[in-house]
């Protein structure tokens, strides 16, 4: 009895099963380590976060304690960010990459010292995320005349660019 041609496997697949599996696993593990990023923004005491919803939306806060799976205690401190210590759902927070070195339930004085020691607020303000938020806030607070002068400046700039491109 002859086997049909579609059942004949090429010689490269004639390796023992354990060698094929180990080669496949090593290739997959190398791929997952090189491609998959490592998650670093955990909900933990000291994590700097942006409030995205509610009366304090747009302000920065620091996670002080974890109440349960869905809620945390946050604090500004109020003198730096204008956020008082209160409980907040995690869904209303966007976690940042920055973390202050504090323990659970730290008082406002210790939190302020930790933020100043790590220069965390300045590091946050240097990020592109913070700069975009600042630019959005600035545009939203412009007066009618400021919007007009901005429009005229953009027109002037585009006219200069068009003239320079036309020469080439």
Secondary structure, DSSP 8 states (H G I E B T S, - for coil): ----GGG---GGG-S-HHHHHHHHHHHHHHHHHHHS--------TTEEEEE-SSTTTT-EEEEEEE-SSSEEEEE--HHHHS--SEEEEGGGEEEEEEE----TT--HHHHHHHHHHHTHHHHHHTSHHHHHHHHHHHHHT--HHHHHHHHHHHHHHHHHHHHHHHH-
